[in-house]
Amino acid sequence: MKSLTIFTTLLAVTAAKKCIVKAPADDVTTDVNAPAADGNIASDDEAANVDEPIADDIDSADEKSDAEAPKGKLPASFKWGAATAAYQVEGAWDTDGRGESVWDYFTHLYPKNVESGDRTNPDSTNGNVACDSYHKFDEDVKMMKIMKANHYRFSISWSRLFPDGVAKKVNGKWNVNEKGAEYYDMMIDTLIENDITPLATLYHWDLPYALHEKYGGWLDYRSQDDFAKYAEFCFERFGDRVKGWITINEPWVNCVGGYKNGPGKAPYRCTGEAPRKLQNDTTGLDLEGGCSYEIGPSQYYKGAEVLPADRAPQRLEEVWCSHNILIAHAKAVNVYRKKFQKKQKGLIGITVDGEAQIPWEDENTTPEELENNKKYANLAAEFRIGWYSDPPMTGDYPESVKQRMGKDMPVFTAEEKKLLKGSSSDFLGWNTYTAHWAEQAKDEDGKLIEPPTEEEASYENSKKDMWDDNCRGRAPGWVCIPPTLGSQAGSSWNTKYGPTIRVGLNWLYNRYKSILKNGIIITENGCAQPNYKVSRANDQVTIDYFKSIGKEEYADAYDESIIEDESNIEGTILHDTYRIDWYKQYLENLRLAYVEDGVDVRGYMAWSLIDNFEWENGYETRFGMTYIDFYNDKELTRIPKDSLTYLAEWFTENVEQE
Ligand code: PNW
């Protein structure tokens, strides 16, 4: 295998500190480069090798023994599996009494907000049928077996259990849609019979539409208690068998995608006064849908002004969505801890997403500038990840975010802080896909932009001096201007750069290791292969850039031969070499984070088990390790891709077998 050099500067390296640390999840004592106190990965000064242990500051005796030592493996207890989400796979949208979620309602209202390759097919722009896992779960289990999964991460559809979103227990009886609950009983039992441990997510973006109509969903503080009640039902009903709970999936994507960057994610709230476009033409492959005004009267917090129903999208919506969702998470955890955890002995945590941040450098970057960019990388990570991961760990938002947001930042009450603090201390879920470069932004004349002053601090100014992206720039339509950090995968926002998982694991672990009891679980990682919509073969600009800084191997460019060929399923779609290389790079970096850096990482869930409804990208972007022909195959036959068996091989070679 071609060796990848981890170059120090990209890892925001500080001086090497060598020490002996106990490997977290087993009894092996491992020689590691200890993570530095500033939140950045600690390594040696010079190049290190991804294939072999980081070696540069290691004396020759160590080098020799490292070279001869068997490759460090992950422990037998390592959680290994794949992930999906209810709305993306289940289908059966109105079967057995299921209620509508915001995804049902808004994809039906604005089908043009979803990409489709066949608009004559009314199910191509929504999750009405999807993979029909509601009826074909046995087929999914077969795929898990091929990859040798010992865990499966799935999500529960809130509106399948409580069609109007409101869970109530009256005289000892829940108002649950029993048929819906039986579906999850069946799933959980089937998994256990197959020696696969269920890892259940309570909320993966499919808010009951009734709550959106009633009070604007996450924009209203009442969502917190409704979520906690729904969670209570799930613990009570399924907690005898489910020992791993994830409260919320990716609050950032849910809130920023749904309440700001519209029309991407339901409920299609867009920043400011973006003009409403009416549902009309449903032909063609584009994204000409609209922002939604359909929303209930909301109060951001108790006692706040009541915002009228059917209003245009407002400033700060995603900030308040995040605030309420984080408190909702903490309230659900509180219910679990108080009523169930002791008896059921499960673990509970949140899953956050966000790019690891790599300080920008080019051939003109001075050492001082690089130091400054490292600071900005940490700052960018605090905004992108810490905003969501700090509250459930430390009980509050990062200082940097509060300072820069000023009076626009919601404030947790003392009681909320208490609930939040340590609410994800059992474990932290992290979904990792891509990395960003970060640096202090410059104006048109090349002068550094200063951070906002105290008076200037606001939502709009909070990041005025910060730049971070995985492309050097963005053209209209959010098209990437190279160079890019890693090669362009099949989604515009996603580039393949394996070290991101190692950098991010170190950042998170350094920040929370005194709080985390059972480490970090990678709850999602994966890619869509470059495809007819998003690809960039022979990316010479990126190759030249990496050459210019002496790190050619990081260009990771590809040629046309790996781009998915729609007319030939037997070709690059099933023989998904780009995806295989993705998993190879990321898993190797995860392994190194564990054996070399001493990061307590306890699991890895690949996204995704099967091709599925990729939100605004519909069925046109495939993240699966299993192919499904959504448009032509009524049976929705599951066909394993090469990556599914590759993962089984990786597991056998790199995880201790019992
Ligand atoms: C995740 N980004 O979404 C979700 O949890 C999955 O449901 C989804 O299918 C998968 O990743 C692939 O998209 C993300 O822009 C969407 O950084 C966008 C981003 C990250 C995660």
Boltz pocket constraint, residues with backbone or C-beta under 6 A from the ligand:
constraints:
  - pocket:
      binder: B
      contacts: [[A, 85], [A, 88], [A, 249], [A, 250], [A, 253], [A, 353], [A, 431], [A, 433], [A, 493], [A, 524], [A, 607], [A, 613], [A, 614], [A, 615], [A, 623]]
      max_distance: 6.0
